[in-house]
Amino acid sequence: MTIDRTSSTRRKLLATSGSLAALGIAGCVGDDGDDEANGDETNGNDEDDEANGDDGHEDDTDRDDHMDVAEFELIDHESGEQLAYVHDGHWDHDPLYVPLEDAIAVEAHAEDADGEEIAFGEDEEYQLEAEVVEGAAENIEIESHGDHVELTGEEEGITEVVFQLWHDDHSDWDSPELEVEVVDDFDPEENHAEGGAHDDDHHDDDHHDDDDHHDDDHHDDDDHHDDDHGHDD
């Protein structure tokens, strides 16, 4: 019996080719599965980053101030009277009243942690700025002049404002939120802090005590003089 070697060789080649093709298909399927698995892991990390808020951008609400401010007070730009001041992380003597369809100008006195006064001005290192708190009523217009800020009332109502120590293109320090009220019957005296009145009262009390003490001493001297005169008689 004669064996057809050509046919046998062809059958072996076909079998080998089929095995290689099957391995190739399996390899492709395996790679796709690995890619999908890796893709799922990557997507999962992205979702975790988004869930944690880590999108590569700094959250401005979490940033710290660039400098320590030990003292900050608002001053009437025209009269020089104190209007309001920051104490223990909040404002004392608020709200700040702003006239409707008119403006008030305020400047600031500020000191750093070393007690050094901070100078404000267009040619100084720091400029005084202010802005309406996000979400508060937009019923005032704010214009900065470097050393002072003008607030113009556009509509009656209450809003909140933050004052800033502006340096180059950013704020180095933000004040607490100050309540500002736009009123039609504006009285500038209502904005003035009452510290001076307390000081005057204290001064009057001291002066009154001194007068009483002086009167008592004078009375005692008179009595002593009368006693001596009676003894001589």
C-alpha positions in Angstrom: 0.0 0.0 0.0 1.5 3.4 -1.0 1.2 6.3 1.4 0.4 9.8 -0.1 3.1 11.8 1.7 1.9 15.0 0.2 -1.6 14.6 1.6 -0.2 13.7 5.0 2.0 16.8 5.1 -0.9 19.0 4.1 -3.1 17.6 6.9 -0.3 18.3 9.5 0.1 21.9 8.2 -3.6 22.5 8.4 -3.8 21.1 11.9 -0.9 23.2 13.0 -2.4 26.4 11.4 -5.7 25.7 13.1 -4.0 25.4 16.5 -2.1 28.6 16.0 -5.3 30.4 14.9 -7.1 29.2 18.0 -4.2 30.4 20.2 -4.3 33.7 18.5 -8.0 34.1 19.1 -7.6 33.2 22.8 -4.8 35.6 23.2 -6.9 38.5 21.7 -9.8 37.6 24.0 -7.4 37.5 27.0 -5.9 40.9 26.1 -9.3 42.5 25.7 -10.4 41.1 29.0 -7.2 42.4 30.7 -7.7 45.8 29.1 -11.3 46.0 30.3 -10.3 44.9 33.8 -7.6 47.5 33.8 -10.0 50.1 32.4 -12.5 49.3 35.2 -9.8 49.8 37.8 -8.7 53.1 36.3 -12.3 54.3 36.1 -12.8 53.3 39.6 -9.9 55.4 40.7 -11.2 58.4 38.8 -14.6 58.0 40.4 -12.9 57.8 43.8 -10.9 61.0 43.0 -14.1 62.7 42.0 -15.9 61.5 45.1 -13.1 62.8 47.3 -13.1 66.1 45.5 -9.5 65.6 44.3 -9.8 67.1 40.8 -6.3 68.6 40.8 -7.6 72.1 41.6 -7.2 73.9 45.0 -10.4 74.5 46.9 -10.4 78.3 47.6 -12.8 77.8 50.5 -10.2 75.6 52.3 -7.2 77.9 51.7 -5.6 79.6 54.7 -4.9 83.4 54.8 -1.4 84.3 53.7 -0.8 86.6 56.7 -1.9 87.1 60.3 -3.9 90.2 61.0 -4.1 91.1 64.7 -6.2 94.2 64.3 -8.6 95.4 61.7 -11.1 98.2 61.9 -13.1 100.3 59.4 -12.8 104.1 59.5 -15.1 106.7 58.0 -13.0 108.1 55.2 -14.3 111.6 55.7 -14.8 112.0 59.5 -12.1 109.6 60.7 -14.7 108.0 63.1 -14.5 104.3 63.8 -17.3 102.3 62.1 -16.7 98.7 63.0 -13.9 96.4 64.1 -13.0 92.7 64.1 -12.9 91.1 67.5 -12.4 87.3 68.2 -13.2 86.4 64.6 -16.4 88.5 64.2 -17.4 92.1 63.7 -18.4 94.4 66.5 -20.7 97.3 65.9 -22.5 96.0 62.8 -24.4 96.4 60.5 -22.8 99.0 58.4 -25.4 101.3 57.0 -25.1 102.5 53.3 -27.4 105.2 51.9 -29.7 104.3 49.1 -28.6 105.8 45.7 -25.6 107.4 47.4 -22.2 106.2 48.7 -20.1 106.1 51.8 -16.3 105.8 51.7 -14.5 103.6 54.3 -10.8 103.1 54.9 -9.1 100.6 57.2 -6.7 100.5 60.1 -4.9 97.2 60.2 -1.9 95.7 62.1 -0.1 92.5 61.6 0.8 89.9 64.2 3.9 91.9 65.2 1.9 95.1 65.8 3.1 96.8 62.6 0.6 98.9 60.9 -0.3 97.8 57.3 -0.3 100.6 54.8 -2.9 100.7 52.1 -2.7 102.5 48.8 -2.4 102.1 45.0 1.4 102.5 45.3 1.7 100.4 48.5 2.2 96.7 48.9 -1.4 96.2 49.9 -4.7 97.6 48.6 -8.0 97.6 50.4 -10.6 95.7 48.5 -14.1 94.4 49.3 -16.6 92.0 47.7 -20.1 90.8 48.2 -20.3 87.3 49.8 -21.3 84.6 47.3 -25.0 84.0 47.5 -25.7 87.4 49.3 -27.9 90.1 47.8 -26.2 92.1 45.1 -27.8 95.4 46.2 -24.6 97.5 46.5 -21.8 98.6 44.2 -18.2 98.4 45.4 -15.3 100.4 44.0 -11.8 100.3 45.4 -9.4 103.2 45.4 -6.4 101.4 47.0 -6.5 103.2 50.3 -10.3 103.2 50.7 -13.4 101.6 49.3 -16.7 103.2 48.2 -20.0 101.4 48.8 -23.0 102.7 46.9 -26.5 101.5 47.8 -28.5 100.4 44.8 -31.5 98.8 46.4 -32.8 98.7 50.0 -32.0 95.5 51.9 -29.3 93.5 53.7 -26.3 91.9 52.2 -22.9 90.7 53.5 -19.4 92.0 52.5 -15.9 90.7 53.0 -13.0 93.2 53.2 -9.7 92.0 51.8 -6.0 92.8 52.0 -5.2 92.6 48.3 -1.7 91.8 47.2 -0.8 91.7 43.5 -3.5 89.5 42.0 -4.9 87.8 45.2 -6.1 88.4 48.7 -3.6 87.7 51.5 -6.4 88.1 54.2 -10.2 88.1 54.2 -12.2 89.6 57.0 -15.2 87.9 58.5 -18.5 88.6 56.8 -19.8 92.0 57.6 -23.6 92.7 57.5 -24.3 95.7 55.4 -27.8 97.3 55.1 -28.9 99.8 52.5 -31.3 102.3 53.9 -33.3 105.2 52.6 -33.2 107.3 55.8 -29.5 107.2 56.2 -27.9 108.8 59.3 -24.1 108.7 59.3 -24.1 109.0 63.1 -25.6 105.5 63.4 -22.5 104.0 61.8 -20.1 105.5 64.4 -18.9 103.1 67.0 -19.9 104.0 70.6 -16.4 103.5 72.2 -15.8 107.2 72.3 -19.0 107.8 74.3 -18.0 105.3 76.9 -14.6 106.9 77.2 -16.2 110.3 77.7 -18.5 109.0 80.4 -15.6 107.4 82.2 -13.7 110.7 82.0 -16.7 112.6 83.4 -17.0 110.1 86.2 -13.3 110.5 87.1 -13.5 114.3 86.9 -16.6 114.2 89.1 -14.9 112.0 91.7 -11.9 114.4 91.7 -14.2 117.3 92.2 -15.9 115.6 95.1 -12.6 114.6 96.6 -11.4 118.2 96.3 -14.5 119.5 97.9 -14.2 117.1 100.8 -10.6 118.1 101.3 -11.5 121.8 101.2 -14.3 121.2 103.7 -12.0 119.4 106.0 -9.5 122.3 105.8 -12.3 124.8 106.6 -13.3 122.8 109.7 -9.7 122.5 110.8 -9.3 126.3 110.3 -12.4 127.0 112.4 -11.2 124.7 115.2 -7.9 126.5 115.4 -9.6 129.9 115.4 -11.9 128.8 118.3 -8.9 127.5 120.3 -7.1 130.9 119.9 -10.1 132.6 121.3 
